[in-house]
């Protein structure tokens, strides 16, 4: 217990607000930090995730950006309408959130599913985007074994929502399973125990089904059409795709940088928040060689 790290310790000294926003009729939970006069930054979590994916990043970013970490539609403590949960649905929700908050343009940083959503948002609404970060992003990989593993672990965590199954799902994200904190397990367990969440998760997991996934993937032409300055972040121990996948995406996106973080899994922003915060903030502030921060 001497090494225990609470979310409140991560946020110590930071003014943070939790509130719900009516985003196109969807009651949307958001954690918000930073000055309202600062450039907007929106952080998007992955499949089955929630705003706390960025709890170790919000204090550092609040010094420079009006920072939002949101629960995407169907996720966290946001509404869970009985509808499809394909990439266009998340993109529409993101736009509705920005409209509700009066955000004309923002930088968007997404991890896994969040990166997939952010990339498609970059194509559909280029005028609404400043800078783009794709962190161990989805949208390019089609690995049946990984898709099955994600489905199996996630369904077990929701259908048998208890401490051990939720911890196992979170450990999948980390290079070091010990990185999973009790705080993180407790938050996700409370989400997965929400009424009707088994049905919601089945809808969310549609992107792990081959036919649905194929029609949502970005093509080489799509990646090449992204105009925003882009940072692609990958890791040495990502469980969903090899680092070469991130490198390939970066080679297609015209104005891009590629960084690989060592000794991290699918959540580098959590496992090595100090390194991630340095390189992430540097990129968002316009530096053109952020790889030095990952050395």
Buried (B, 14 or more C-beta within 10 A) or exposed (E): EEEEEEBEEBBEEBEBEEEBBEBBEBBBBBBBBBEEEBBBBBBBBBBBBBBBBBBBBBBBBBBBBBBBBBBBBBBBBBBBBEEEBBBEBBBBBBBBBBEBBEBEBBBBBBBBBBBBBBBBBBBBBEEBBBBBBBBBBBBBBEEEEBBEBBBEBBBBBBEEBEEEBBBBBBBBBBBEEEBBBEBBBEBBBBBBEBEEBEEBBBBBBBBBEEEBBEEBBBEEEBBEBBBBBBBBBBBBBBBBBEBEBBEBBBBBBEEBBBBBBEEBBBBBBBBBBEBBBBBBBBBBEEBEEBEEBBE
